[in-house]
Amino acid sequence: MNRTFLFPAAVTTGIRPAPLPGTGTGPASGPVPVPVPAAVRFRAACPDCRGRFELAAAALRLAIGATSRTTFYTFTCPECGASVRKPAGERIIELLTGGGVRTLRLHTAL
């Protein structure tokens, strides 16, 4: 299996926004929404046609399962149309979720 790494191609900002007015800064105030720039794109490659390209967050899907075998991301190759599924480790999960990729949890906590 060819290993292809997924990296953000362009991130327009790395600055976290200030807390929303009236939300406070303590842990009881809940999570502060972090806007994701529309320009975030990810570099990817197709193992079938060996094409290299950039994809918007909307073109990727992340599935988080109970094990590393059931945690993966998918996309459709824009060059050959192949459906591609690749394993997603912790760093890939961080990059994809931080970039606004739609995520599906395949397991629930008991």
Summary of the structure (lengths in Angstrom):
residues: 110
radius of gyration: 16.2
end to end distance: 33.9
largest distance: 52.0
contacts: 251
relative contact order: 0.22
helix: 16%
strand: 29%
